[in-house]
Amino acid sequence: MKRISVPVSAFLLAGVPTLFAENTTDAAAADTVFLNEVVVSATKTEVNRGEIPLTISVVNRETLDASTETGVLSVLSEQVPGLFVTEKGVTGYGISDNSAGTVTIHGVGGGNRVLMLFDGQPMWAGIFGHHIPDAYVTSDAERVEVIRGPGSLLYGSNAMGGVINVITRKTKEDGLHGSARAMYGSYDTWKLMANAAYKNDKFNAFVSLSRDQTAGQRERSDFYTNNGFVKLGYELTDNWNVSADAIVADFKTNDPGPVSAPLFEHWADALRSTYSASINNNYDKLSGSLQVFYNTGKHTINDGYREGGTPRTVLFESEDFNAGIALFESFRLLEGNVFTVGVDAKQWGGKAWGTTEVDKKVNEYAGYAVTQQTLFEDLTLHAGIRLENNENYGSEWLPQAGATYQLTGRSSVKISASKGFRSPNLRELYMFPPQNPDLKPEEMWNYDLSYLQSFGDKFHFELTAYLAKGDNLIVTEGAYPNVKNVNTGKFTNKGIDLAATYVISPSLRAMANYSYLDSDVKIAAAPKHKLFANVDWTCGKWKITPNVNYINDLYLGNGDNYDTYALVNCKIAYTPTNNVRIFLDGKNLTGTSYQTYYGYPLPGIVVLGGVDIRF
C-alpha cells in the first residue's frame, strides 16, 4: 500500500462549509456556539456543551447541507475526530458479509458497539445487532450529536464505544418551505433529494424523499437506495407537545467480492421501517418525554458463489424487530442543578430461515438517575448510575462521573470516567458457524480529559486525551469452517483528539481535526492517525472548498494488511440567486489507490455535478 507523510502544519489548512452562506461572520456568536452550544444527548435534556464532562462533537445543519453526501456517516467520518467509517464504493454501504459502514470511535466499534439513535430511539437490526448505515440521510437531520466514549448510562447496551444521535428536523417558520437537489457523475451515479416543511400555528410537518443509485466502480457492484421520512408535530399547550415520525428505507446492494476471489450473484435486498411517537413537556423547572418506537426489517440475501461454482438455490431470509418505550423527566428544583430520572423497556429479536435458522427475542429493562450541579459558577459536577437487566445475563450497574471547570469565560477543562458495556447479539450467539451461545457481555471503562479554548473571537480548539480499558471483547477465531466467536480478554486503547476552527476573515474560514490511536490489539476500521483539513473561501457568488483527508496505518482486517493514504478533494459552487446553487464536487483528485476493507479497492477520481434549489 502507498505510504504518505503529512506534516503537522497541515492542521492549519481547514474549513467550515455552509450552504448559501452570507459573506459575514458574527465572531461573538461563534464564540458563544463553541462554549455554550446546547446539546441533549448527554443528559436527555438541554444543557450547555461546555458544562458536560463527556466528550461531544456536534455537526450542524449548515455543514450537512454543504456536503454533497446523502449518508450521515460519510459526513461524520470527516467532521468528527476519532470517528472512522469504512467504505466500499462510490455511494452506499450495503448489508451482510463484507458490507461497509463499520463505525469505530477511539478504536471501539464494529457490529453494535457504537449506538445509532434517531431522536434518542435506537436504530439497529434486531437479529444482526448492527446499525443500518444506508437508512441515515443528511436531509432528515437538523444536527448530529456524537458522544465520543461510552453512552451506556443513558442508553444501555450497544453504546459501549459511543453514541451517534441524529436530531431530526422540525419546522420553525410558518408557511411552506422546501428544497431539492439533483446530482450526477462518475460511474453513472445519481443522487436525488427533495424535502418540504410546513407550519401553521401549532401544527408542523416535515417530509423528505431521496434516492441514490450507482453502477459502481467494479463490475457487479451496483447499488440503489430509496429513503423516505415524515415527521409531524403539534403544540398542545405552551408546555406540552406531541410528535410522530416514520422512516422507510428500501435498498439493494451487489457485492463483487474481494478482487482476489470474486463473487457472483452475491446480493442483499432489504426493506426497513421505523415508527415512533412521543409526548413531551417543557416547563421552567422540569421537562421530559414519553416515547414509544418500533423498528423492523425484512432482508433477503444471496451469498453468491465463486468462479466455477454453482449458483445457490437457497437464500437467507429474515425478519427482525427492535421495539421499546422510554420515559424520563428532568428537574431543575435547586439553583444550578439538573436531576434526571428515567426508565427504559426494550424487546428485540426476530427470525431467520434458509441458510440458517433462528427464532429468538430478548427483553431488557433499565432505570437510571443523573445529576448535574454547578458550584461557585465555574465548577460543574456530573454523576449518574444505571441498572440494566438483560433476561439472559442478569443485571449490570453502569456508573458515570465527571466534572467541568470554567478557567475563564473562554476556556474550560473537562474530566470524566464512565463504564460501557455490550451484550452479545443474536447473530454472535446463535447464527452461522462462528456462533457461541456461551459468550459473555463486553465491558469497558473509559477516562477522558479535555481542554476547550477560544483565542479572541475567531480561533477555537478542543484537545482531548482518553484511555479505554476493556474486557471480554468478542472476536472470531479459527479458519473457516472451524471458526468460533470467543471472548478474548482485555484490551487497552489510548490516544488524543484535536479539533480547531479559525475564522480568518468574513470570506475565509478554516477547520481541522486530528486523532491519534494507540492500541495493544489489532483493530479493523481504526487508523492510528486520522487528519481532515478543510478551507472554505467565498468570493462574491463563488465558493471554493478544498480539503485533504489523511489516514495512516489503517488495519484492513486481514492478516498484516494495512493502508496509508491521503485524499485531496475540492468542491466549487456558484450561487446565481439566493435560491439556486450550482456545484461541482471532485473527490480523490490525485487518483490515489486505497481501500478501507481488504480486497475492495475504492474508486479513483470521482466527479459529481449538481444543482440545489430552495423555495
C-alpha positions in Angstrom: 0.0 0.0 0.0 1.1 3.6 -0.6 2.8 5.3 2.3 2.4 9.0 2.7 3.7 11.5 5.2 1.8 14.7 6.1 3.4 17.4 8.3 1.6 18.6 11.5 1.4 22.1 9.9 -1.4 20.7 7.7 -3.7 21.3 10.7 -3.7 25.0 9.7 -5.5 24.1 6.5 -9.1 23.6 7.2 -12.7 24.9 6.8 -16.4 25.1 7.8 -18.7 24.7 4.8 -22.0 26.5 4.8 -24.8 26.3 2.1 -25.9 29.6 0.6 -23.9 31.4 3.4 -23.7 35.1 3.5 -20.2 36.6 3.4 -20.3 37.8 7.0 -19.3 36.2 10.3 -20.6 37.1 13.7 -17.4 36.2 15.7 -19.0 36.7 19.1 -21.8 34.4 18.1 -19.3 31.8 17.0 -17.6 32.1 20.4 -21.0 31.5 22.1 -21.7 28.4 20.0 -18.3 27.0 20.7 -18.5 27.2 24.5 -22.3 27.2 25.1 -23.8 25.1 22.4 -26.9 23.3 23.6 -26.9 19.5 23.4 -29.4 16.9 24.6 -27.6 13.5 24.1 -25.6 13.6 27.3 -28.5 14.2 29.8 -31.6 13.9 27.6 -32.4 17.5 28.4 -31.0 20.7 27.0 -27.7 21.7 28.7 -24.6 23.6 27.5 -22.0 21.5 25.8 -19.3 23.2 27.9 -20.9 22.0 31.2 -20.9 18.3 30.2 -17.8 16.4 31.1 -18.4 13.9 28.3 -16.6 14.5 25.0 -19.3 15.6 22.5 -19.0 16.7 18.9 -21.8 18.5 17.1 -22.3 18.6 13.3 -24.9 21.3 12.5 -27.4 21.7 9.7 -25.2 24.1 7.7 -22.4 21.5 7.5 -24.8 18.7 6.5 -26.4 21.0 3.8 -23.0 22.0 2.4 -22.0 18.3 2.0 -22.9 16.5 -1.2 -23.1 13.3 0.7 -26.5 11.6 1.2 -25.4 9.5 4.1 -24.9 11.0 7.6 -22.0 8.7 8.4 -19.9 9.9 5.4 -20.1 13.5 6.8 -19.3 12.4 10.4 -16.2 10.4 9.2 -14.7 13.7 8.1 -16.0 16.1 10.7 -15.6 14.2 13.9 -12.1 13.4 15.3 -11.6 9.8 16.5 -14.5 8.5 14.4 -13.9 6.4 11.3 -16.3 4.8 8.8 -15.4 2.1 6.3 -16.5 2.4 2.6 -16.5 0.1 -0.4 -17.8 2.1 -3.3 -18.9 5.4 -4.8 -22.0 5.5 -2.7 -23.9 3.2 -0.3 -22.8 0.8 2.3 -24.9 -2.3 2.0 -25.5 -5.2 4.5 -24.4 -8.8 5.1 -20.9 -10.1 4.8 -18.2 -7.7 3.6 -20.6 -4.7 3.9 -19.2 -1.3 4.6 -20.4 1.3 7.1 -18.5 -0.1 10.1 -18.1 2.7 12.7 -15.4 3.0 15.3 -14.9 5.7 17.9 -11.5 5.7 19.6 -10.9 2.2 18.2 -14.1 0.7 19.7 -16.7 -0.2 17.2 -17.8 -2.7 14.6 -21.1 -4.7 15.0 -23.2 -2.8 17.5 -20.6 -1.2 19.8 -21.5 2.3 18.6 -25.2 3.1 19.1 -27.1 4.9 16.4 -30.1 6.9 17.5 -32.8 8.9 15.8 -34.1 11.5 18.3 -33.0 9.2 21.1 -34.5 6.0 19.7 -32.1 3.1 19.0 -31.8 2.2 15.3 -30.4 -1.3 14.7 -31.5 -4.6 13.3 -32.9 -6.9 16.0 -31.2 -10.1 14.7 -27.8 -8.8 13.5 -27.4 -6.2 16.2 -25.7 -3.7 13.9 -27.0 -0.4 12.6 -28.2 0.1 9.0 -26.0 2.9 7.6 -27.9 3.5 4.4 -31.0 4.5 6.4 -29.5 7.7 7.9 -29.9 10.5 5.4 -28.5 14.0 5.8 -31.7 15.8 4.6 -33.5 14.4 7.6 -31.1 15.8 10.2 -31.2 19.2 12.0 -27.9 18.3 13.6 -25.9 15.2 14.8 -24.5 14.8 18.3 -21.7 12.3 18.8 -20.6 11.1 22.2 -17.0 10.0 21.8 -16.9 7.5 24.5 -19.4 5.2 26.4 -23.0 6.3 26.5 -24.3 3.3 28.4 -25.5 5.4 31.4 -28.5 6.7 29.4 -28.7 4.2 26.5 -27.6 0.9 27.9 -26.1 -1.9 25.8 -24.7 -1.2 22.4 -23.4 2.3 23.5 -20.1 0.9 24.7 -17.9 2.8 22.2 -20.1 5.8 21.8 -23.4 7.3 20.6 -24.4 9.0 17.3 -27.7 10.8 17.8 -29.4 12.2 14.7 -31.6 15.1 15.8 -34.3 15.3 13.1 -35.6 18.5 11.6 -38.6 20.4 13.0 -40.3 23.2 11.1 -39.9 26.5 12.8 -41.2 29.1 10.3 -44.9 29.5 9.3 -45.8 28.6 5.7 -44.4 26.1 3.2 -40.7 25.8 2.6 -38.6 23.2 0.8 -35.5 22.3 -1.2 -34.4 19.9 -3.9 -31.1 18.5 -5.1 -30.1 16.6 -8.2 -26.6 15.2 -8.8 -25.0 13.1 -11.5 -21.4 11.9 -12.1 -18.8 9.2 -12.3 -19.9 5.5 -12.6 -23.4 6.5 -13.7 -24.1 7.8 -10.2 -27.3 9.6 -9.4 -28.2 11.4 -6.1 -31.7 12.9 -5.9 -33.3 14.5 -2.9 -36.4 16.7 -2.1 -37.9 17.9 1.1 -40.8 20.1 2.2 -41.6 21.7 5.6 -44.9 23.2 6.6 -46.1 25.1 9.7 -49.4 26.5 10.5 -50.0 27.9 14.0 -49.5 24.9 16.3 -49.1 22.2 13.6 -45.8 21.4 11.9 -44.7 18.8 9.4 -41.5 17.8 7.5 -41.3 15.3 4.6 -38.2 14.2 2.7 -37.6 11.7 -0.2 -34.2 10.7 -1.6 -32.7 8.2 -4.0 -29.1 7.2 -4.6 -28.0 4.8 -7.3 -24.8 3.8 -9.0 -23.3 1.3 -11.4 -20.3 1.1 -9.1 -16.6 1.2 -9.9 -16.4 -2.6 -10.3 -18.4 -5.0 -12.3 -21.4 -6.3 -10.2 -21.1 -3.5 -7.6 -24.3 -1.6 -8.5 -26.4 -0.2 -5.7 -29.5 1.7 -5.0 -31.4 3.1 -2.0 -34.7 4.8 -1.6 -35.4 6.7 1.6 -38.5 8.4 3.0 -39.0 10.3 6.2 -42.1 12.1 7.6 -42.3 14.0 10.9 -45.5 15.6 12.4 -45.8 17.7 15.5 -48.5 19.6 17.4 -48.2 22.1 20.2 -51.0 21.1 22.7 -50.2 24.0 25.0 -47.3 26.3 25.7 -45.7 23.5 27.8 -46.8 20.2 26.1 -46.4 18.9 22.5 -46.7 15.6 20.7 -44.8 14.3 17.7 -44.7 11.2 15.5 -42.4 10.1 12.7 -41.8 7.3 10.2 -38.8 6.3 8.3 -38.7 3.9 5.4 -35.5 2.6 3.6 -35.5 0.3 0.6 -32.2 -0.7 -0.8 -30.3 -3.4 -2.8 -26.6 -3.9 -3.0 -24.4 -6.2 -5.1 -21.1 -7.4 -3.7 -18.4 -8.4 -6.3 -16.3 -9.9 -3.6 -12.6 -9.3 -3.0 -10.6 -8.8 -6.1 -8.5 -11.9 -5.4 -11.6 -14.1 -5.1 -14.6 -12.6 -7.0 -18.1 -13.5 -6.1 -21.1 -13.9 -8.5 -24.8 -13.3 -7.7 -23.9 -12.0 -4.2 -26.6 -9.5 -3.3 -28.7 -8.2 -0.5 -32.2 -6.8 -0.7 -33.7 -5.0 2.4 -36.8 -3.1 3.4 -36.6 -1.4 6.8 -39.0 0.9 8.6 -39.2 2.7 11.9 -42.1 4.3 13.6 -42.1 6.4 16.8 -44.4 8.7 18.8 -43.7 10.9 21.8 -45.4 13.3 24.2 -43.1 15.9 25.6 -43.3 18.6 28.4 -41.2 21.6 28.9 -41.6 23.9 32.0 -39.2 26.2 33.7 -38.4 23.7 36.5 -39.0 20.4 34.7 -39.0 18.8 31.3 -39.3 15.2 30.0 -40.7 12.8 27.4 -42.5 9.6 26.9 -41.5 7.9 23.7 -42.5 4.6 22.1 -40.8 3.2 19.0 -40.8 0.2 16.7 -38.1 -0.7 14.2 -38.5 -3.6 11.8 -36.9 -5.0 8.7 -37.0 -7.8 6.1 -33.8 -9.0 4.4 -33.2 -11.4 1.6 -29.6 -12.3 0.9 -27.9 -14.4 -1.8 -24.5 -15.5 -0.5 -23.3 -16.0 -4.1 -20.7 -18.4 -5.5 -17.1 -18.3 -6.6 -16.0 -18.6 -10.2 -16.6 -22.2 -11.4 -19.1 -22.7 -8.6 -22.8 -23.4 -8.6 -25.5 -20.7 -8.1 -27.3 -21.0 -4.8 -30.8 -22.3 -4.7 -31.4 -21.5 -1.0 -31.3 -17.8 0.1 -31.0 -16.3 3.6 -34.2 -14.6 4.7 -35.0 -12.8 7.9 -37.5 -10.6 9.7 -36.4 -8.6 12.8 -37.7 -6.0 15.2 -36.5 -3.7 17.9 -39.2 -2.1 20.0 -39.4 -0.2 23.2 -40.7 2.5 25.5 -38.6 5.3 27.2 -39.7 7.6 29.9 -37.6 10.4 31.6 -38.1 13.6 33.5 -35.6 16.3 34.3 -35.9 18.6 37.4 -34.4 22.0 38.0 -35.5 22.5 41.5 -32.3 23.7 43.0 -30.1 26.6 41.9 -27.6 25.3 39.3 -28.9 21.7 39.5 -30.4 19.4 36.9 -31.6 16.0 38.1 -32.9 13.4 35.6 -34.5 10.0 36.2 -35.7 7.6 33.6 -36.8 4.1 32.8 -36.5 2.0 29.6 -38.0 -1.2 28.4 -36.9 -2.9 25.1 -37.6 -6.1 23.3 -35.6 -7.1 20.2 -35.1 -10.2 18.1 -36.7 -11.9 15.1 -36.4 -15.0 13.0 -34.3 -16.2 10.1 -34.6 -19.1 7.7 -33.0 -20.5 4.6 -29.2 -20.9 5.1 -29.5 -20.6 8.9 -32.4 -20.7 11.4 -33.1 -18.7 14.5 -36.2 -17.5 16.2 -35.4 -15.5 19.3 -36.3 -12.4 21.2 -34.7 -10.7 24.2 -36.1 -8.4 26.9 -34.2 -5.6 28.6 -35.3 -3.3 31.3 -33.4 -0.4 32.9 -33.7 2.5 35.3 -31.2 5.4 35.7 -30.6 8.7 37.5 -28.3 11.5 36.5 -27.5 14.7 38.4 -25.5 17.8 37.4 -24.7 20.5 39.9 -22.9 23.9 39.3 -20.9 25.3 42.2 -19.4 28.8 42.5 -20.5 29.5 38.9 -17.3 27.8 37.5 -17.4 24.2 38.7 -19.9 21.7 37.4 -20.1 18.2 38.9 -21.8 15.4 37.0 -22.7 11.8 38.2 -25.1 9.1 37.3 -25.9 5.4 37.7 -27.9 2.9 35.6 -29.2 -0.6 36.4 -29.6 -2.6 33.2 -31.3 -6.0 33.3 -31.0 -8.5 30.4 -33.0 -11.6 30.7 -30.0 -13.7 29.5 -27.3 -12.1 31.6 -29.0 -10.6 34.6 -28.3 -7.1 36.0 -25.4 -4.7 35.3 -24.6 -1.5 37.1 -23.3 1.3 34.9 -21.8 4.3 36.7 -20.5 7.6 35.3 -18.9 10.6 36.9 -17.1 13.8 35.8 -16.5 17.5 36.3 -16.0 20.7 34.2 -14.3 23.8 35.4 -14.5 27.2 33.6 -11.0 28.6 33.8 -12.1 31.8 32.1 -15.0 32.9 30.0 -13.3 31.4 27.0 -11.7 28.2 28.4 -12.7 25.2 30.3 -11.3 21.8 31.4 -13.4 18.6 31.5 -12.7 15.2 33.1 -14.9 12.1 33.1 -14.9 8.4 33.9 -17.7 6.1 32.5 -18.4 2.4 32.1 -19.8 1.0 28.9 -21.0 -2.5 28.0 -22.5 -4.5 25.2 -24.5 -7.8 25.3 -23.8 -10.3 22.5 -26.4 -10.1 19.7 -28.3 -13.0 18.3 -26.0 -13.4 15.3 -23.0 -13.9 17.6 -24.8 -16.2 19.9 -26.8 -18.5 17.5 -26.2 -17.9 13.8 -23.7 -19.3 11.3 -20.5 -21.3 12.0 -18.9 -18.7 14.4 -21.9 -18.8 16.8 -21.3 -19.4 20.5 -24.2 -19.4 23.0 -21.8 -19.2 25.9 -20.5 -15.7 25.1 -20.3 -13.1 27.9 -21.1 -9.4 27.6 -18.2 -7.0 26.8 -17.4 -4.2 29.1 -15.1 -1.2 29.2 -14.0 1.7 31.4 -13.2 5.0 29.7 -11.4 8.0 31.0 -11.4 11.4 29.3 -9.6 14.7 29.9 -10.5 17.7 27.7 -9.4 21.3 27.3 -11.5 23.8 25.3 -10.2 27.2 24.4 -11.1 30.3 22.4 -8.5 32.9 21.4 -10.2 36.1 20.7 -13.4 35.7 18.7 -12.0 33.8 15.8 -9.9 30.8 16.8 -11.2 27.9 18.8 -9.8 24.5 19.6 -10.6 21.4 21.7 -8.0 18.9 22.8 -9.0 15.5 24.4 -6.8 12.7 25.8 -8.5 9.4 26.5 -7.8 5.9 28.0 -10.1 3.0 27.4 -9.6 -0.4 29.2 -12.0 -3.2 28.1 -12.6 -6.8 28.9 -14.3 -9.8 27.2 -14.1 -8.3 23.6 -15.8 -10.7 21.2 -13.8 -11.8 18.2 -13.9 -14.7 15.7 -11.1 -17.1 15.9 -10.0 -20.0 13.6 -10.2 -20.7 9.9 -13.5 -21.4 8.1 -15.3 -23.7 8.7 -13.7 -24.2 12.1 -14.4 -20.8 13.4 -15.9 -19.6 16.7 -16.9 -16.4 18.4 -14.9 -16.0 21.7 -14.3 -13.5 24.5 -10.6 -12.6 24.1 -9.9 -10.9 27.4 -8.5 -7.4 27.9 -7.7 -4.5 25.6 -6.3 -1.0 26.1 -6.8 1.9 23.7 -5.4 5.3 24.3 -4.9 8.5 22.3 -5.8 12.1 21.6 -8.3 14.1 19.6 -7.8 17.6 18.4 -10.3 19.9 16.7 -9.8 23.5 15.7 -11.6 26.3 13.7 -10.2 29.6 12.6 -12.2 32.5 11.1 -9.5 34.2 9.0 -11.8 36.7 7.5 -15.5 37.1 6.7 -14.9 35.2 3.5 -12.2 32.8 4.5 -12.6 30.2 7.2 -10.7 27.1 8.3 -11.3 23.9 10.2 -9.2 20.8 11.0 -9.4 17.7 13.2 -6.8 15.1 14.1 -6.9 11.9 16.1 -4.2 9.5 17.3 -4.9 6.0 18.5 -2.6 3.5 20.2 -4.0 0.0 20.9 -2.5 -3.2 22.2 -4.6 -5.3 19.8 -5.3 -5.1 16.1 -8.5 -3.2 15.3 -10.0 -3.0 11.9 -11.5 0.3 10.8 -9.5 2.3 13.3 -6.5 4.2 11.8 -3.5 5.1 14.0 -3.5 8.7 12.6 -6.5 10.5 11.1 -6.5 14.0 9.8 -9.2 16.1 8.0 -8.4 19.7 7.0 -10.7 22.0 5.1 -10.7 25.6 3.7 -13.8 27.5 2.8 -13.3 30.6 0.6 -16.1 32.7 -0.6 -15.6 35.3 -3.4 -18.9 37.0 -4.5 -21.2 34.3 -5.8 -18.4 31.7 -5.9 -17.3 29.4 -3.2 -14.3 27.1 -3.3 -13.9 24.4 -0.7 -10.7 22.2 -0.9 -9.9 19.6 1.7 -7.5 16.8 2.5 -8.3 13.5 4.3 -5.2 11.7 5.6 -5.3 8.2 7.0 -2.3 6.4 8.5 -1.9 2.7 9.5 -5.4 1.6 8.9 -5.7 -2.2 9.6 -7.8 -3.8 6.9 -8.9 -6.8 8.9 -6.9 -9.5 7.2 -3.5 -10.8 8.3 -1.0 -8.0 8.5 -2.6 -5.8 5.8 -2.6 -2.0 6.5 -3.1 1.0 4.3 -2.0 4.6 4.5 -3.4 7.2 2.1 -4.2 10.9 1.5 -7.2 12.1 -0.5 -7.4 15.5 -2.0 -10.9 16.8 -2.7 -12.5 20.0 -3.8 -15.9 21.5 -4.4 -16.7 24.6 -6.4 -20.1 26.2 -6.1 -21.8 29.1 -7.9 -24.9 30.8 -6.4 -26.6 32.9 -9.1 -29.6 33.7 -6.8 -30.4 33.2 -3.2 -32.4 30.1 -4.0 -30.2 28.4 -6.5 -26.7 26.9 -6.2 -24.8 25.0 -9.0 -21.8 22.9 -7.9 -19.1 20.5 -9.0 -17.7 18.1 -6.4 -14.4 16.3 -7.1 -13.1 13.5 -4.8 -9.7 11.8 -4.8 -8.5 14.2 -7.4 -5.0 12.7 -7.3 -6.4 9.3 -8.2 -4.9 7.7 -5.0 -5.2 3.9 -4.8 -6.6 2.9 -1.4 -9.1 0.7 0.5 -10.7 0.6 3.9 -11.8 -3.1 3.7 -9.3 -5.7 2.5 -9.8 -6.7 -1.1 -12.1 -3.9 -2.0 -10.3 -1.1 -3.8 -12.1 2.2 -3.7 -12.6 4.4 -6.9 -10.0 6.8 -8.3 -11.1 10.2 -9.4 -14.9 10.8 -8.8 -16.6 13.9 -10.1 -20.3 14.7 -9.4 -22.1 17.8 -10.6 -25.5 19.1 -9.4 -27.9 21.8 -8.5 -29.6 22.9 -5.3 -32.9 24.7 -5.3 -34.8 26.3 -2.4 -38.3 27.5 -2.3 
